[in-house]
Structures are given as structure tokens and as C-alpha cells.
Amino acid sequence: MKRYLLGTVFAVATPMAAAAQDCGEVSIAEMNWASAQIVTAVTEFLLVQGYSCDVTVVPSDTTPAVTSLSENNEPDIVPELWPNSAGDAYKKLKADGKIVELTSVLDPGGVEGWWIPTYLAEEHPELKTIEGILENPELVGGMFNNCPDGWGCRVVSDNLARAYDLEGNGIEVFNHGSGETMVTSMASAYESQEPWFGYYWAPTTPLGKYDMTSVDLGEYDEAAHSANQNADTPEPKASAFPTAPVLTVMTKDFHDANPEIAEFIGNVTFKTDSMSQLLAWQGENNASNEEAAVYFLQNNKDVWADWLSEDARGNLSKLLEQ
């Protein structure tokens, strides 16, 4: 499957790309999780075939990428960087003017929340708010599916469970032992069209596979959310989860020397929901990241065509016309 899909796309695109002016060498990070790897694979293809770049993909992760940017001024491009996880080293890079934040590569960003199945929300619209759930605990099965031990969300969800007094309102807090059991509980409920209420985040395969509705937890309170990240907070307060920025950054030197590439990279953005759906397709088809990238390219031409310059669209015209 992989060989066939990649061969088909490259066979169509390559003859046209050969006519373009060589953009030179470009290094691009590939973070070690699926959504970022798909972003990198799509970006690499379009850089090579649309802009005739000589691309080097650099396997990386958040901390190594930021360290390399700081110490070596490379790679040139780092897609799907989560600044909230990058710490003070990233803040210093930005303050020193060594990088340019080009775009939110995920729109609106990384999403966290408490969710119910959409079929449940449609049957009982009052469950779309936390107040409605607290007033009708039996409609969500009287249980909240909490984050497993060791997950970053666990402390915040524990504090929110206290802030909303879930147990005092008849909702048992069930702490999952692993991410696998949590997903299994969601899948089992969905397949049986039964109640489910719990934490999850996007972009992820489960939220691409199962149609879920985010429960309205009220307004986001920055001070409350910050305090809720401390397990010892004596009186946690209610707050919605903030949307986490997820960026593509470029070194300032490369940005200034390559304005056309910078403009293109600044246009590369994926809807968070669409990325979740792409991850679900990947899982259902046991597909590689490259196959998922090809699937995206073949089925979303109207999206990525708008990212390209006029010349790059010309180089990829045969693929766009298919």
C-alpha cells in the first residue's frame, strides 16, 4: 500500500518539479509523535515537489529541538512545537530573536477537556454543560473517567473534580490505570451507545474515531487553572481548559534568507479536528505516517493548494488536476 500510494503521487509530481528553480538545502524537524510526523511528511513532500528543495528530515523531540535551535541554529524548520512544554529555554530563544513563530500549525491548537458522546448530547442537550451533568448524574452513568496516574492532566482533573464536587453530586471519579483502558472504556460505550463522561485531548485517534462533544466547563480562569496544576492546592476553583498553542517555528536566519519558503511554511496549518480524523484513518488502516500524508494530499487538494505560491501550484498542477 505504502509503495503504491507514494509511487503514484511522486510519479505525477516529479516531472513538473524538475522544472523549478532549486530552493537549496532545508532541514526540518520530525517530532516523535504521529501528528507531527504527518505534518513533517506533508511539508517535506510539498517543499521537494513544489519548491524543489533538498530536504533533510531530522528526528527530534521538544527538548532536543529547542536545544539544537539554541546551540546550533538548526534545524531550519520545527513543525508542531508545543511552547507550553518547551520551558524557559524556548522563551529565551524567542526573546533573543533567534526564531520566528510562523503559524499555529494546529488550529485552534491542542485541545483538552471533559467530553461526552455526541449521541448523548443530542439526546440530552442539558449535558452539554457541567451544570447539566451535575444535575443529572445518572444520565452520564454516574461516573467520570479520569486521567491515568502519570499523565500531565491528572492533577488538573483531580482538582476540577473537587472544584465541581463531582462525588458530592453523585458522580464517581474512576481513575484509569492506563491510557489503553481509558480508550477502551470510550470505545465500549460508543459501540453500545451508552453513557460516557471523561477527560481527553486532541488531536488524537479516539477523538477522530468517535464523535464526542466537549462539555462547557464555564470560563477559562488563568489563575485558577494555574493553581489547579498544583496537587496541594487547598481550594481548587472551576475553570475551563485553555487551548494550547502548537506552532511551526523557523530560525531567524533561514526566515530572512528564504522569504518564499517562509511564506509557504506560514500557510501550513491543519484543523485540530481534521488531524484527529487523519490519525483515526491511519489507525484503522494500519498506515504509516507517509501513507497518512499521501492520503491527506490526495483528499485535501483544496486545502494545501492555498498554501502554495503560484509557481509551486504550477509544479504540482498534475497532482491537483487528478
C-alpha positions in Angstrom: 0.0 0.0 0.0 2.7 2.4 1.0 4.8 1.8 -2.1 1.8 2.1 -4.4 0.5 5.4 -2.8 3.8 7.1 -2.6 4.8 5.9 -6.1 1.5 7.3 -7.6 1.9 10.7 -6.0 5.6 11.1 -6.8 5.2 9.9 -10.3 2.7 12.6 -11.0 4.5 15.4 -9.3 8.2 14.8 -10.0 8.3 15.8 -13.7 6.8 19.1 -13.0 9.0 19.8 -10.0 12.1 19.3 -12.1 11.5 22.5 -14.0 11.5 24.6 -10.9 14.4 26.6 -9.6 16.3 24.7 -6.8 15.5 26.4 -3.4 18.6 24.9 -1.8 19.0 22.8 1.4 16.4 22.8 4.1 16.4 20.9 7.4 13.1 20.1 9.1 12.5 18.5 12.4 10.3 15.4 12.8 9.0 15.1 16.3 8.4 11.7 17.7 4.6 11.6 17.7 2.2 10.7 14.9 0.5 14.1 14.2 3.9 15.9 14.0 5.3 13.2 11.8 2.4 13.5 9.4 2.9 17.3 9.3 6.5 16.9 8.5 5.9 14.3 5.8 3.3 16.6 4.1 5.6 19.6 4.4 8.6 17.7 3.0 6.7 16.5 0.0 5.5 20.0 -0.9 8.9 21.5 -0.3 10.5 18.9 -2.6 7.9 18.8 -5.3 6.5 22.3 -5.2 9.7 24.3 -4.4 12.5 21.8 -5.5 14.2 21.9 -2.1 16.8 19.5 -0.9 15.2 18.5 2.4 16.9 16.8 5.3 14.5 15.4 7.9 15.9 15.4 11.5 14.3 13.1 14.0 13.7 15.0 17.2 11.6 15.8 20.2 10.7 19.0 22.1 13.7 19.4 24.3 16.3 18.2 21.7 14.8 20.5 19.1 14.9 23.6 21.3 18.5 22.7 22.5 19.6 22.3 18.9 18.0 25.6 17.9 19.7 27.3 20.8 23.2 25.8 20.3 23.4 25.1 16.6 20.7 27.4 15.0 19.2 24.3 13.3 17.1 22.6 12.1 15.7 25.4 9.9 12.1 24.5 10.5 10.5 22.9 13.5 6.8 22.0 13.0 4.4 21.2 15.8 6.3 22.7 18.7 4.3 23.0 21.9 5.8 26.1 23.7 4.0 25.1 26.9 6.1 22.0 27.1 9.3 23.7 25.9 10.1 25.6 29.1 12.4 28.6 29.7 14.8 27.6 27.0 12.2 28.3 24.4 11.3 31.6 26.0 14.9 32.6 25.8 15.2 31.6 22.1 12.2 33.8 21.4 13.4 36.7 23.5 16.8 36.6 21.8 15.2 36.8 18.4 16.7 33.5 17.1 13.4 32.1 15.9 10.3 33.3 14.1 6.9 31.9 15.1 5.3 31.4 11.7 1.9 29.8 12.3 -0.4 27.8 14.5 0.2 24.5 12.7 -2.9 23.1 14.6 -6.0 25.3 14.6 -7.1 26.2 17.2 -4.3 24.3 18.9 -4.0 21.5 21.4 -7.4 20.9 22.9 -8.2 19.4 26.3 -11.5 19.0 28.0 -14.2 16.8 29.5 -16.3 15.0 26.9 -19.5 13.1 26.3 -20.5 11.2 23.2 -22.4 13.4 20.7 -25.3 10.9 20.6 -25.7 11.5 24.3 -25.5 15.3 23.9 -28.1 15.1 21.2 -30.5 13.0 23.3 -29.9 15.1 26.4 -28.8 18.7 25.4 -28.6 19.7 29.0 -25.5 17.5 29.4 -23.5 19.9 27.2 -22.7 22.0 30.4 -21.1 20.9 33.6 -24.2 22.2 35.5 -26.5 20.0 33.5 -24.3 17.0 34.2 -24.2 17.7 38.0 -28.0 18.0 38.0 -28.4 14.7 36.1 -25.5 12.4 37.1 -27.5 9.2 36.2 -27.5 10.4 32.5 -23.7 10.1 32.3 -23.7 6.7 34.1 -22.7 8.3 37.4 -19.0 8.1 36.6 -16.2 10.4 35.4 -13.4 8.7 33.5 -10.3 10.4 34.9 -6.7 10.6 33.6 -4.4 7.7 34.4 -1.6 8.2 37.0 1.4 9.9 35.5 -0.5 11.8 32.8 0.0 15.6 32.9 -3.7 16.1 33.0 -4.2 14.1 36.2 -3.6 16.8 38.7 -5.8 19.4 36.9 -8.6 16.9 36.5 -8.3 15.8 40.2 -8.6 19.5 41.2 -11.5 20.2 38.9 -13.3 17.1 40.2 -13.1 18.7 43.6 -14.0 22.2 42.4 -17.2 20.9 40.8 -17.7 18.4 43.6 -18.4 15.5 41.3 -18.6 12.9 44.0 -20.9 15.1 46.1 -23.2 15.3 43.1 -23.3 11.5 42.7 -20.6 11.1 40.1 -17.8 8.5 41.0 -14.3 9.5 39.9 -12.8 6.5 38.2 -9.0 6.8 37.9 -7.9 4.7 34.9 -4.7 2.6 35.3 -3.6 3.3 31.7 -4.4 5.2 28.6 -5.4 1.9 26.9 -8.2 1.2 29.5 -9.4 4.8 29.2 -9.7 4.5 25.4 -11.3 1.0 25.7 -14.0 2.4 28.0 -14.8 5.2 25.5 -14.9 2.7 22.6 -17.1 0.2 24.5 -19.5 2.9 25.5 -19.7 4.3 22.0 -20.2 0.9 20.3 -23.1 0.2 22.7 -24.4 3.8 22.6 -24.1 4.0 26.4 -23.2 7.0 28.6 -19.6 8.0 28.9 -18.1 11.1 30.6 -14.4 11.8 31.0 -11.2 13.6 30.1 -9.5 13.5 26.7 -7.4 15.7 24.4 -6.9 16.4 20.7 -5.5 15.8 18.2 -5.8 12.1 19.0 -7.1 9.0 17.3 -10.0 8.4 19.7 -11.4 11.9 19.1 -11.1 11.4 15.4 -12.8 8.0 15.5 -15.6 8.8 17.9 -17.8 11.8 17.6 -17.5 13.5 21.0 -18.9 16.8 22.4 -16.8 19.0 24.7 -18.7 19.8 27.9 -18.9 23.5 28.7 -16.9 23.9 31.9 -17.5 27.7 32.1 -15.0 30.4 31.6 -11.3 29.9 31.5 -9.7 31.4 34.6 -5.9 31.7 34.2 -5.2 32.0 37.9 -7.5 29.1 38.8 -6.0 26.9 36.1 -2.5 27.7 37.2 -3.4 26.8 40.8 -5.1 23.6 39.7 -1.8 22.3 38.4 -0.6 22.0 42.0 -1.7 18.8 43.7 -1.6 20.5 47.0 -4.0 23.4 46.1 -6.3 23.6 49.2 -9.3 25.0 47.5 -9.3 24.4 43.7 -11.6 26.5 41.6 -13.6 25.9 38.5 -12.0 26.7 35.1 -12.2 25.5 31.5 -9.0 24.1 30.0 -7.1 26.6 27.8 -6.2 25.8 24.2 -2.5 25.1 24.0 -0.6 26.9 21.2 1.0 24.5 18.7 3.4 26.3 16.4 5.8 25.9 13.5 8.9 27.9 14.1 11.8 28.8 11.8 15.3 30.1 12.6 15.5 33.9 12.0 18.5 33.4 9.7 16.7 31.0 7.4 13.5 33.0 7.5 15.3 36.2 6.4 17.2 34.4 3.6 14.2 32.4 2.2 11.1 34.6 2.2 9.2 32.4 -0.3 9.7 29.3 1.8 8.9 31.2 5.0 5.6 32.4 3.4 4.7 28.8 2.4 5.5 27.3 5.8 3.5 30.1 7.4 0.5 28.9 5.5 0.7 25.2 6.6 -2.0 24.6 9.2 -4.3 21.8 10.0 -7.6 21.9 11.8 -7.3 20.1 15.1 -10.4 18.1 14.3 -9.2 17.2 10.9 -5.9 16.0 12.3 -7.7 13.7 14.7 -9.7 12.3 11.8 -6.5 11.7 9.9 -5.0 9.9 12.9 -8.1 7.8 13.1 -7.8 6.9 9.4 -4.2 6.0 10.0 -5.1 3.7 12.8 -8.0 2.0 11.1 -5.8 1.3 8.0 -2.6 0.4 9.9 -1.0 3.1 7.8 2.5 4.6 8.1 3.0 8.3 8.6 4.0 8.6 4.9 0.8 6.8 3.9 -1.3 9.2 6.0 0.5 12.1 4.4 -0.3 10.8 1.0 -4.0 10.2 2.0 -4.1 13.8 3.1 -2.6 15.1 -0.1 -4.9 13.1 -2.3 -8.1 14.1 -0.4 -7.5 17.7 0.6 -6.1 19.4 -2.5 -8.3 22.4 -1.9 -6.7 22.9 1.4 -3.0 22.6 0.6 -3.2 24.3 -2.8 -3.9 27.5 -1.0 -0.7 27.1 1.0 1.5 27.3 -2.2 2.9 30.0 -4.3 1.7 30.3 -7.9 4.9 28.7 -9.2 4.6 25.8 -6.7 1.0 25.2 -7.7 2.2 25.0 -11.3 4.8 22.4 -10.3 2.1 20.4 -8.7 -0.6 21.1 -11.3 -0.9 17.5 -12.5 -1.5 16.2 -9.0 -4.0 19.0 -8.3 -5.9 18.1 -11.5 -6.2 14.4 -10.7 
